[in-house]
Amino acid sequence: MKSFFPLRGPALALAALGALSGISFAQNRIDSAAQQVERLNLIPRLQTPAPEAISSLYEDEDKDVGPQVLIRQKARHSWLEASTDVQFGSTSNATQYEGEKIETSLMISTVQAALTPPAWQVPGGELSTKLGYRHQKFNYGIATGGNESFINDSDFDVSSFFMQWRYLFHEKWVAMVGLDHNRLLSAEGGTYEEFYSEFAPNVSLQRSFALGKKSAFSASLGVGGHISHVDAPYTDHYDRVDESATISYTRELLQGLVFQPFYRAQLTQYTRNHQRKDVIHSVGLVLAYALTNDLSLRTFANFEARDSSDVTIEDYQKVDTGLGMSLRIQF
């Protein structure tokens, strides 16, 4: 049986690259739920009101000068968007190990700033873009302590520059093209040295279907590449391509309270190691409540299982649960 004790610091993060994709996916699921509900008008969105009629000053005024209306100024577009997110929970298998497992707490703190130009009206729909920076901190064992040989020096940061193009067409279709540059930084010894970096292009297509006034079904396909760099002797050993399919159901239980179960299947093919193909299945649910248009709370639960064709790679199962809070500020 393989020992999990050497799996610390950078080694742990490299072993968890698939999990990082899953974490990114989980955050995107939350965003997608909010966007989906808004698109289907399940949660009232802010809209420019129709011109408001003004009462006549005297009888037959409408005949003399025509109906009078009050013109409202169009809302100013926000060019800058800043957000912060804190997610705290537990994972049943932090090392993604097939045999003996380590259960511990995990806190993910995220700050993000992005430039958001106004959307363009294009044939068939609307095109928008976003360009920004995101920083995430992964801290293990804050609440549970866990196995000291694993917990010590296992924390790391992810530093990302990203750009995304989003095309909303025929009201229910969304196509996205993006490019991320991610750097993994080891928090071991407080040095925050880079031990892994990648360029990650990605494309996806999503279709939403209204199921009455308060619910919707969504299906999406995605492809993402990872052009990696790791210090020798690993070099580009982690180059890979992800292909994923996701289905979800969204239900507004009360105004602002959204319930969303989902299922996702992902095939990861390592291009430098042709013997390795990983299949990851994820099933879970999110319960999110919007306190305001920019502040929301959530709770989540997720089961994940990996099956790898490479005999040197561990198959695993794990359960993640927790709470989260998101805040957005627009300028």
Stockholm file with secondary structure:
# STOCKHOLM 1.0

chainA/1-331         MKSFFPLRGPALALAALGALSGISFAQNRIDSAAQQVERLNLIPRLQTPAPEAISSLYEDEDKDVGPQVLIRQKARHSWLEASTDVQFGSTSNATQYEGEKIETSLMISTVQAALTPPAWQVPGGELSTKLGYRHQKFNYGIATGGNESFINDSDFDVSSFFMQWRYLFHEKWVAMVGLDHNRLLSAEGGTYEEFYSEFAPNVSLQRSFALGKKSAFSASLGVGGHISHVDAPYTDHYDRVDESATISYTRELLQGLVFQPFYRAQLTQYTRNHQRKDVIHSVGLVLAYALTNDLSLRTFANFEARDSSDVTIEDYQKVDTGLGMSLRIQF
#=GR chainA/1-331 SS CCCSTTCCHHHHHHHTHHHHHHHHHHHHHHHHHHHHHHHTTSSCCCCCCCCEECCCSSTTHHHHHCCCEECCCCCCCCCEEEEEEEEEEEESCTTCCSSSCCCEEEEEEEEEEEECCCCEEETTEEEEEEEEEEEEEEEESTTTCCCHHHHTTCCEEEEEEEEEEEEEETTTEEEEEEEEEEEEEECGGGCCEEEEEEEEEEEEEEEEEECSSSEEEEEEEEEEEEEEEBTTTTBTTTCEEEEEEEEEEEEEEETTEEEEEEEEEEEEEESSCTTCEEEEEEEEEEEEEESSSSEEEEEEEEEEEEEESSTTSCCEEEEEEEEEEEEEEEC
#=GC SS_cons         CCCSTTCCHHHHHHHTHHHHHHHHHHHHHHHHHHHHHHHTTSSCCCCCCCCEECCCSSTTHHHHHCCCEECCCCCCCCCEEEEEEEEEEEESCTTCCSSSCCCEEEEEEEEEEEECCCCEEETTEEEEEEEEEEEEEEEESTTTCCCHHHHTTCCEEEEEEEEEEEEEETTTEEEEEEEEEEEEEECGGGCCEEEEEEEEEEEEEEEEEECSSSEEEEEEEEEEEEEEEBTTTTBTTTCEEEEEEEEEEEEEEETTEEEEEEEEEEEEEESSCTTCEEEEEEEEEEEEEESSSSEEEEEEEEEEEEEESSTTSCCEEEEEEEEEEEEEEEC
//
